[in-house]
Amino acid sequence: MVVHKGGNRNFGGPREMTKAICSDCGKECEVPFKPTEGRPVYCQDCLPKHRKPRF
């Protein structure tokens, strides 16, 4: 059995979604991770405004 660093991740399977409130517009959304207290969470509409451009 091979154990990868970072725990057991189920790639390709259904992602567990967590309900959250967007830090920008305030609407309820679902994110594929457990939000960390003190860090902002953005909905799909607001996320592009806050994402750093990739080069």
mmJSON file of the N, C-alpha and C atoms, coordinates in Angstrom:
{"data_MODEL":{"atom_site":{
"group_PDB":["ATOM","ATOM","ATOM","ATOM","ATOM","ATOM","ATOM","ATOM","ATOM","ATOM","ATOM","ATOM","ATOM","ATOM","ATOM","ATOM","ATOM","ATOM","ATOM","ATOM","ATOM","ATOM","ATOM","ATOM","ATOM","ATOM","ATOM","ATOM","ATOM","ATOM","ATOM","ATOM","ATOM","ATOM","ATOM","ATOM","ATOM","ATOM","ATOM","ATOM","ATOM","ATOM","ATOM","ATOM","ATOM","ATOM","ATOM","ATOM","ATOM","ATOM","ATOM","ATOM","ATOM","ATOM","ATOM","ATOM","ATOM","ATOM","ATOM","ATOM","ATOM","ATOM","ATOM","ATOM","ATOM","ATOM","ATOM","ATOM","ATOM","ATOM","ATOM","ATOM","ATOM","ATOM","ATOM","ATOM","ATOM","ATOM","ATOM","ATOM","ATOM","ATOM","ATOM","ATOM","ATOM","ATOM","ATOM","ATOM","ATOM","ATOM","ATOM","ATOM","ATOM","ATOM","ATOM","ATOM","ATOM","ATOM","ATOM","ATOM","ATOM","ATOM","ATOM","ATOM","ATOM","ATOM","ATOM","ATOM","ATOM","ATOM","ATOM","ATOM","ATOM","ATOM","ATOM","ATOM","ATOM","ATOM","ATOM","ATOM","ATOM","ATOM","ATOM","ATOM","ATOM","ATOM","ATOM","ATOM","ATOM","ATOM","ATOM","ATOM","ATOM","ATOM","ATOM","ATOM","ATOM","ATOM","ATOM","ATOM","ATOM","ATOM","ATOM","ATOM","ATOM","ATOM","ATOM","ATOM","ATOM","ATOM","ATOM","ATOM","ATOM","ATOM","ATOM","ATOM","ATOM","ATOM","ATOM","ATOM","ATOM","ATOM","ATOM","ATOM","ATOM"],
"id":[1,2,3,4,5,6,7,8,9,10,11,12,13,14,15,16,17,18,19,20,21,22,23,24,25,26,27,28,29,30,31,32,33,34,35,36,37,38,39,40,41,42,43,44,45,46,47,48,49,50,51,52,53,54,55,56,57,58,59,60,61,62,63,64,65,66,67,68,69,70,71,72,73,74,75,76,77,78,79,80,81,82,83,84,85,86,87,88,89,90,91,92,93,94,95,96,97,98,99,100,101,102,103,104,105,106,107,108,109,110,111,112,113,114,115,116,117,118,119,120,121,122,123,124,125,126,127,128,129,130,131,132,133,134,135,136,137,138,139,140,141,142,143,144,145,146,147,148,149,150,151,152,153,154,155,156,157,158,159,160,161,162,163,164,165],
"type_symbol":["N","C","C","N","C","C","N","C","C","N","C","C","N","C","C","N","C","C","N","C","C","N","C","C","N","C","C","N","C","C","N","C","C","N","C","C","N","C","C","N","C","C","N","C","C","N","C","C","N","C","C","N","C","C","N","C","C","N","C","C","N","C","C","N","C","C","N","C","C","N","C","C","N","C","C","N","C","C","N","C","C","N","C","C","N","C","C","N","C","C","N","C","C","N","C","C","N","C","C","N","C","C","N","C","C","N","C","C","N","C","C","N","C","C","N","C","C","N","C","C","N","C","C","N","C","C","N","C","C","N","C","C","N","C","C","N","C","C","N","C","C","N","C","C","N","C","C","N","C","C","N","C","C","N","C","C","N","C","C","N","C","C","N","C","C"],
"label_atom_id":["N","CA","C","N","CA","C","N","CA","C","N","CA","C","N","CA","C","N","CA","C","N","CA","C","N","CA","C","N","CA","C","N","CA","C","N","CA","C","N","CA","C","N","CA","C","N","CA","C","N","CA","C","N","CA","C","N","CA","C","N","CA","C","N","CA","C","N","CA","C","N","CA","C","N","CA","C","N","CA","C","N","CA","C","N","CA","C","N","CA","C","N","CA","C","N","CA","C","N","CA","C","N","CA","C","N","CA","C","N","CA","C","N","CA","C","N","CA","C","N","CA","C","N","CA","C","N","CA","C","N","CA","C","N","CA","C","N","CA","C","N","CA","C","N","CA","C","N","CA","C","N","CA","C","N","CA","C","N","CA","C","N","CA","C","N","CA","C","N","CA","C","N","CA","C","N","CA","C","N","CA","C","N","CA","C","N","CA","C","N","CA","C"],
"label_alt_id":[null,null,null,null,null,null,null,null,null,null,null,null,null,null,null,null,null,null,null,null,null,null,null,null,null,null,null,null,null,null,null,null,null,null,null,null,null,null,null,null,null,null,null,null,null,null,null,null,null,null,null,null,null,null,null,null,null,null,null,null,null,null,null,null,null,null,null,null,null,null,null,null,null,null,null,null,null,null,null,null,null,null,null,null,null,null,null,null,null,null,null,null,null,null,null,null,null,null,null,null,null,null,null,null,null,null,null,null,null,null,null,null,null,null,null,null,null,null,null,null,null,null,null,null,null,null,null,null,null,null,null,null,null,null,null,null,null,null,null,null,null,null,null,null,null,null,null,null,null,null,null,null,null,null,null,null,null,null,null,null,null,null,null,null,null],
"label_comp_id":["MET","MET","MET","VAL","VAL","VAL","VAL","VAL","VAL","HIS","HIS","HIS","LYS","LYS","LYS","GLY","GLY","GLY","GLY","GLY","GLY","ASN","ASN","ASN","ARG","ARG","ARG","ASN","ASN","ASN","PHE","PHE","PHE","GLY","GLY","GLY","GLY","GLY","GLY","PRO","PRO","PRO","ARG","ARG","ARG","GLU","GLU","GLU","MET","MET","MET","THR","THR","THR","LYS","LYS","LYS","ALA","ALA","ALA","ILE","ILE","ILE","CYS","CYS","CYS","SER","SER","SER","ASP","ASP","ASP","CYS","CYS","CYS","GLY","GLY","GLY","LYS","LYS","LYS","GLU","GLU","GLU","CYS","CYS","CYS","GLU","GLU","GLU","VAL","VAL","VAL","PRO","PRO","PRO","PHE","PHE","PHE","LYS","LYS","LYS","PRO","PRO","PRO","THR","THR","THR","GLU","GLU","GLU","GLY","GLY","GLY","ARG","ARG","ARG","PRO","PRO","PRO","VAL","VAL","VAL","TYR","TYR","TYR","CYS","CYS","CYS","GLN","GLN","GLN","ASP","ASP","ASP","CYS","CYS","CYS","LEU","LEU","LEU","PRO","PRO","PRO","LYS","LYS","LYS","HIS","HIS","HIS","ARG","ARG","ARG","LYS","LYS","LYS","PRO","PRO","PRO","ARG","ARG","ARG","PHE","PHE","PHE"],
"label_asym_id":["A","A","A","A","A","A","A","A","A","A","A","A","A","A","A","A","A","A","A","A","A","A","A","A","A","A","A","A","A","A","A","A","A","A","A","A","A","A","A","A","A","A","A","A","A","A","A","A","A","A","A","A","A","A","A","A","A","A","A","A","A","A","A","A","A","A","A","A","A","A","A","A","A","A","A","A","A","A","A","A","A","A","A","A","A","A","A","A","A","A","A","A","A","A","A","A","A","A","A","A","A","A","A","A","A","A","A","A","A","A","A","A","A","A","A","A","A","A","A","A","A","A","A","A","A","A","A","A","A","A","A","A","A","A","A","A","A","A","A","A","A","A","A","A","A","A","A","A","A","A","A","A","A","A","A","A","A","A","A","A","A","A","A","A","A"],
"label_entity_id":["1","1","1","1","1","1","1","1","1","1","1","1","1","1","1","1","1","1","1","1","1","1","1","1","1","1","1","1","1","1","1","1","1","1","1","1","1","1","1","1","1","1","1","1","1","1","1","1","1","1","1","1","1","1","1","1","1","1","1","1","1","1","1","1","1","1","1","1","1","1","1","1","1","1","1","1","1","1","1","1","1","1","1","1","1","1","1","1","1","1","1","1","1","1","1","1","1","1","1","1","1","1","1","1","1","1","1","1","1","1","1","1","1","1","1","1","1","1","1","1","1","1","1","1","1","1","1","1","1","1","1","1","1","1","1","1","1","1","1","1","1","1","1","1","1","1","1","1","1","1","1","1","1","1","1","1","1","1","1","1","1","1","1","1","1"],
"label_seq_id":[1,1,1,2,2,2,3,3,3,4,4,4,5,5,5,6,6,6,7,7,7,8,8,8,9,9,9,10,10,10,11,11,11,12,12,12,13,13,13,14,14,14,15,15,15,16,16,16,17,17,17,18,18,18,19,19,19,20,20,20,21,21,21,22,22,22,23,23,23,24,24,24,25,25,25,26,26,26,27,27,27,28,28,28,29,29,29,30,30,30,31,31,31,32,32,32,33,33,33,34,34,34,35,35,35,36,36,36,37,37,37,38,38,38,39,39,39,40,40,40,41,41,41,42,42,42,43,43,43,44,44,44,45,45,45,46,46,46,47,47,47,48,48,48,49,49,49,50,50,50,51,51,51,52,52,52,53,53,53,54,54,54,55,55,55],
"pdbx_PDB_ins_code":[null,null,null,null,null,null,null,null,null,null,null,null,null,null,null,null,null,null,null,null,null,null,null,null,null,null,null,null,null,null,null,null,null,null,null,null,null,null,null,null,null,null,null,null,null,null,null,null,null,null,null,null,null,null,null,null,null,null,null,null,null,null,null,null,null,null,null,null,null,null,null,null,null,null,null,null,null,null,null,null,null,null,null,null,null,null,null,null,null,null,null,null,null,null,null,null,null,null,null,null,null,null,null,null,null,null,null,null,null,null,null,null,null,null,null,null,null,null,null,null,null,null,null,null,null,null,null,null,null,null,null,null,null,null,null,null,null,null,null,null,null,null,null,null,null,null,null,null,null,null,null,null,null,null,null,null,null,null,null,null,null,null,null,null,null],
"Cartn_x":[0.846,0.0,0.882,0.545,1.308,0.517,1.143,0.506,1.209,0.439,1.009,0.991,2.002,2.058,0.847,0.197,-0.976,-2.262,-2.177,-3.368,-4.021,-5.154,-5.891,-6.83,-6.495,-7.338,-8.017,-9.266,-10.048,-10.13,-9.05,-9.038,-9.953,-10.75,-11.641,-13.001,-13.112,-14.386,-15.201,-16.395,-17.208,-16.538,-16.533,-15.901,-16.913,-16.435,-17.309,-17.394,-18.595,-18.791,-19.238,-18.779,-19.114,-19.808,-20.909,-21.615,-20.828,-20.801,-20.089,-20.808,-20.436,-20.972,-19.841,-20.091,-19.071,-18.672,-17.374,-16.857,-17.035,-17.316,-17.448,-18.915,-19.753,-21.144,-22.127,-21.708,-22.562,-23.548,-23.537,-24.485,-23.927,-24.852,-24.45,-23.909,-22.822,-22.221,-21.681,-21.192,-20.569,-19.156,-18.235,-16.825,-16.321,-15.331,-14.841,-13.767,-13.813,-12.853,-13.519,-12.905,-13.436,-12.826,-13.646,-13.105,-12.329,-11.228,-10.391,-10.852,-11.023,-11.467,-10.475,-10.985,-10.128,-9.683,-9.988,-9.62,-10.881,-10.846,-12.046,-12.399,-13.691,-14.207,-15.019,-14.811,-15.512,-16.33,-17.49,-18.321,-17.675,-18.245,-17.676,-17.712,-18.675,-18.765,-17.689,-17.373,-16.43,-14.974,-14.759,-13.399,-12.462,-12.875,-11.943,-11.447,-12.248,-11.845,-10.715,-10.569,-9.595,-8.408,-8.49,-7.419,-6.273,-5.052,-3.872,-3.691,-3.34,-3.147,-1.983,-2.165,-1.092,-0.329,0.974,1.812,2.327],
"Cartn_y":[-1.187,0.0,1.238,2.193,3.435,4.551,5.227,6.35,7.61,8.511,9.756,10.815,11.665,12.768,13.667,14.081,14.94,14.196,12.924,12.181,11.465,10.884,10.108,11.024,11.304,12.17,11.327,11.617,10.854,11.613,11.586,12.285,11.575,12.348,11.781,11.408,11.332,10.987,12.239,12.077,13.256,14.082,15.395,16.273,16.609,16.619,16.979,18.498,19.036,20.477,20.971,22.164,22.776,24.107,24.361,25.629,26.738,27.894,29.05,30.311,31.438,32.737,33.508,34.028,34.781,36.018,36.214,37.349,38.664,38.596,39.806,40.233,39.361,39.752,39.284,38.334,37.887,36.788,36.289,35.218,33.857,32.916,31.567,30.844,30.088,29.325,28.02,27.162,25.914,25.88,25.444,25.361,23.941,23.497,22.116,21.93,22.757,22.631,23.134,22.852,23.332,24.707,25.766,27.115,27.251,28.004,28.255,29.548,29.509,30.699,31.842,33.017,34.178,34.394,33.435,33.597,33.789,34.686,34.941,33.783,33.643,32.648,33.419,33.124,33.825,32.857,33.332,32.528,32.519,31.743,31.641,32.969,33.825,35.123,36.091,36.04,36.997,36.518,35.218,34.675,35.273,35.41,35.975,37.384,38.155,39.511,39.517,38.409,38.35,37.446,36.679,35.745,36.514,36.168,36.799,36.26,37.13,36.653,35.682,34.642,33.658,34.025,33.84,34.164,32.921],
"Cartn_z":[0.0,0.0,0.0,-0.853,-0.957,-0.282,0.661,1.33,0.861,0.263,-0.234,0.851,0.833,1.778,1.557,2.603,2.481,2.792,3.106,3.498,2.337,2.616,1.629,0.859,-0.393,-1.22,-2.276,-2.516,-3.472,-4.787,-5.573,-6.854,-7.826,-8.553,-9.543,-8.987,-7.675,-7.065,-6.795,-6.255,-5.943,-4.85,-5.021,-4.045,-2.96,-1.729,-0.625,-0.564,-0.705,-0.735,0.64,0.991,2.271,2.004,2.702,2.534,3.204,2.55,3.071,2.615,3.213,2.822,2.157,0.963,0.225,1.024,1.189,1.946,1.197,-0.1,-0.906,-1.033,-1.615,-1.876,-0.808,0.05,1.146,0.808,-0.447,-0.782,-0.386,-0.16,0.23,-0.991,-0.801,-1.892,-1.315,-2.184,-1.757,-2.293,-1.442,-1.827,-1.605,-2.405,-2.308,-1.236,-0.176,0.926,2.195,3.334,4.609,4.858,4.908,5.1,6.401,6.34,7.505,8.153,9.464,10.189,9.99,9.7,9.506,8.064,7.177,5.761,4.941,3.956,3.165,2.243,1.968,1.028,0.002,-1.282,-2.344,-3.186,-3.66,-4.556,-5.951,-6.855,-8.206,-8.948,-8.62,-9.288,-8.8,-7.5,-6.905,-6.947,-7.014,-6.97,-8.022,-9.288,-10.284,-9.946,-9.2,-8.829,-7.805,-7.059,-5.979,-6.285,-7.352,-7.723,-8.359,-7.979,-8.575,-9.994,-10.944,-12.321,-12.416,-13.225,-13.44,-14.691,-14.653,-15.817,-16.466],
"occupancy":[1.0,1.0,1.0,1.0,1.0,1.0,1.0,1.0,1.0,1.0,1.0,1.0,1.0,1.0,1.0,1.0,1.0,1.0,1.0,1.0,1.0,1.0,1.0,1.0,1.0,1.0,1.0,1.0,1.0,1.0,1.0,1.0,1.0,1.0,1.0,1.0,1.0,1.0,1.0,1.0,1.0,1.0,1.0,1.0,1.0,1.0,1.0,1.0,1.0,1.0,1.0,1.0,1.0,1.0,1.0,1.0,1.0,1.0,1.0,1.0,1.0,1.0,1.0,1.0,1.0,1.0,1.0,1.0,1.0,1.0,1.0,1.0,1.0,1.0,1.0,1.0,1.0,1.0,1.0,1.0,1.0,1.0,1.0,1.0,1.0,1.0,1.0,1.0,1.0,1.0,1.0,1.0,1.0,1.0,1.0,1.0,1.0,1.0,1.0,1.0,1.0,1.0,1.0,1.0,1.0,1.0,1.0,1.0,1.0,1.0,1.0,1.0,1.0,1.0,1.0,1.0,1.0,1.0,1.0,1.0,1.0,1.0,1.0,1.0,1.0,1.0,1.0,1.0,1.0,1.0,1.0,1.0,1.0,1.0,1.0,1.0,1.0,1.0,1.0,1.0,1.0,1.0,1.0,1.0,1.0,1.0,1.0,1.0,1.0,1.0,1.0,1.0,1.0,1.0,1.0,1.0,1.0,1.0,1.0,1.0,1.0,1.0,1.0,1.0,1.0],
"B_iso_or_equiv":[0.0,0.0,0.0,0.0,0.0,0.0,0.0,0.0,0.0,0.0,0.0,0.0,0.0,0.0,0.0,0.0,0.0,0.0,0.0,0.0,0.0,0.0,0.0,0.0,0.0,0.0,0.0,0.0,0.0,0.0,0.0,0.0,0.0,0.0,0.0,0.0,0.0,0.0,0.0,0.0,0.0,0.0,0.0,0.0,0.0,0.0,0.0,0.0,0.0,0.0,0.0,0.0,0.0,0.0,0.0,0.0,0.0,0.0,0.0,0.0,0.0,0.0,0.0,0.0,0.0,0.0,0.0,0.0,0.0,0.0,0.0,0.0,0.0,0.0,0.0,0.0,0.0,0.0,0.0,0.0,0.0,0.0,0.0,0.0,0.0,0.0,0.0,0.0,0.0,0.0,0.0,0.0,0.0,0.0,0.0,0.0,0.0,0.0,0.0,0.0,0.0,0.0,0.0,0.0,0.0,0.0,0.0,0.0,0.0,0.0,0.0,0.0,0.0,0.0,0.0,0.0,0.0,0.0,0.0,0.0,0.0,0.0,0.0,0.0,0.0,0.0,0.0,0.0,0.0,0.0,0.0,0.0,0.0,0.0,0.0,0.0,0.0,0.0,0.0,0.0,0.0,0.0,0.0,0.0,0.0,0.0,0.0,0.0,0.0,0.0,0.0,0.0,0.0,0.0,0.0,0.0,0.0,0.0,0.0,0.0,0.0,0.0,0.0,0.0,0.0],
"pdbx_formal_charge":[null,null,null,null,null,null,null,null,null,null,null,null,null,null,null,null,null,null,null,null,null,null,null,null,null,null,null,null,null,null,null,null,null,null,null,null,null,null,null,null,null,null,null,null,null,null,null,null,null,null,null,null,null,null,null,null,null,null,null,null,null,null,null,null,null,null,null,null,null,null,null,null,null,null,null,null,null,null,null,null,null,null,null,null,null,null,null,null,null,null,null,null,null,null,null,null,null,null,null,null,null,null,null,null,null,null,null,null,null,null,null,null,null,null,null,null,null,null,null,null,null,null,null,null,null,null,null,null,null,null,null,null,null,null,null,null,null,null,null,null,null,null,null,null,null,null,null,null,null,null,null,null,null,null,null,null,null,null,null,null,null,null,null,null,null],
"auth_seq_id":[1,1,1,2,2,2,3,3,3,4,4,4,5,5,5,6,6,6,7,7,7,8,8,8,9,9,9,10,10,10,11,11,11,12,12,12,13,13,13,14,14,14,15,15,15,16,16,16,17,17,17,18,18,18,19,19,19,20,20,20,21,21,21,22,22,22,23,23,23,24,24,24,25,25,25,26,26,26,27,27,27,28,28,28,29,29,29,30,30,30,31,31,31,32,32,32,33,33,33,34,34,34,35,35,35,36,36,36,37,37,37,38,38,38,39,39,39,40,40,40,41,41,41,42,42,42,43,43,43,44,44,44,45,45,45,46,46,46,47,47,47,48,48,48,49,49,49,50,50,50,51,51,51,52,52,52,53,53,53,54,54,54,55,55,55],
"auth_comp_id":["MET","MET","MET","VAL","VAL","VAL","VAL","VAL","VAL","HIS","HIS","HIS","LYS","LYS","LYS","GLY","GLY","GLY","GLY","GLY","GLY","ASN","ASN","ASN","ARG","ARG","ARG","ASN","ASN","ASN","PHE","PHE","PHE","GLY","GLY","GLY","GLY","GLY","GLY","PRO","PRO","PRO","ARG","ARG","ARG","GLU","GLU","GLU","MET","MET","MET","THR","THR","THR","LYS","LYS","LYS","ALA","ALA","ALA","ILE","ILE","ILE","CYS","CYS","CYS","SER","SER","SER","ASP","ASP","ASP","CYS","CYS","CYS","GLY","GLY","GLY","LYS","LYS","LYS","GLU","GLU","GLU","CYS","CYS","CYS","GLU","GLU","GLU","VAL","VAL","VAL","PRO","PRO","PRO","PHE","PHE","PHE","LYS","LYS","LYS","PRO","PRO","PRO","THR","THR","THR","GLU","GLU","GLU","GLY","GLY","GLY","ARG","ARG","ARG","PRO","PRO","PRO","VAL","VAL","VAL","TYR","TYR","TYR","CYS","CYS","CYS","GLN","GLN","GLN","ASP","ASP","ASP","CYS","CYS","CYS","LEU","LEU","LEU","PRO","PRO","PRO","LYS","LYS","LYS","HIS","HIS","HIS","ARG","ARG","ARG","LYS","LYS","LYS","PRO","PRO","PRO","ARG","ARG","ARG","PHE","PHE","PHE"],
"auth_asym_id":["A","A","A","A","A","A","A","A","A","A","A","A","A","A","A","A","A","A","A","A","A","A","A","A","A","A","A","A","A","A","A","A","A","A","A","A","A","A","A","A","A","A","A","A","A","A","A","A","A","A","A","A","A","A","A","A","A","A","A","A","A","A","A","A","A","A","A","A","A","A","A","A","A","A","A","A","A","A","A","A","A","A","A","A","A","A","A","A","A","A","A","A","A","A","A","A","A","A","A","A","A","A","A","A","A","A","A","A","A","A","A","A","A","A","A","A","A","A","A","A","A","A","A","A","A","A","A","A","A","A","A","A","A","A","A","A","A","A","A","A","A","A","A","A","A","A","A","A","A","A","A","A","A","A","A","A","A","A","A","A","A","A","A","A","A"],
"auth_atom_id":["N","CA","C","N","CA","C","N","CA","C","N","CA","C","N","CA","C","N","CA","C","N","CA","C","N","CA","C","N","CA","C","N","CA","C","N","CA","C","N","CA","C","N","CA","C","N","CA","C","N","CA","C","N","CA","C","N","CA","C","N","CA","C","N","CA","C","N","CA","C","N","CA","C","N","CA","C","N","CA","C","N","CA","C","N","CA","C","N","CA","C","N","CA","C","N","CA","C","N","CA","C","N","CA","C","N","CA","C","N","CA","C","N","CA","C","N","CA","C","N","CA","C","N","CA","C","N","CA","C","N","CA","C","N","CA","C","N","CA","C","N","CA","C","N","CA","C","N","CA","C","N","CA","C","N","CA","C","N","CA","C","N","CA","C","N","CA","C","N","CA","C","N","CA","C","N","CA","C","N","CA","C","N","CA","C","N","CA","C","N","CA","C"],
"pdbx_PDB_model_num":[1,1,1,1,1,1,1,1,1,1,1,1,1,1,1,1,1,1,1,1,1,1,1,1,1,1,1,1,1,1,1,1,1,1,1,1,1,1,1,1,1,1,1,1,1,1,1,1,1,1,1,1,1,1,1,1,1,1,1,1,1,1,1,1,1,1,1,1,1,1,1,1,1,1,1,1,1,1,1,1,1,1,1,1,1,1,1,1,1,1,1,1,1,1,1,1,1,1,1,1,1,1,1,1,1,1,1,1,1,1,1,1,1,1,1,1,1,1,1,1,1,1,1,1,1,1,1,1,1,1,1,1,1,1,1,1,1,1,1,1,1,1,1,1,1,1,1,1,1,1,1,1,1,1,1,1,1,1,1,1,1,1,1,1,1]
}}}
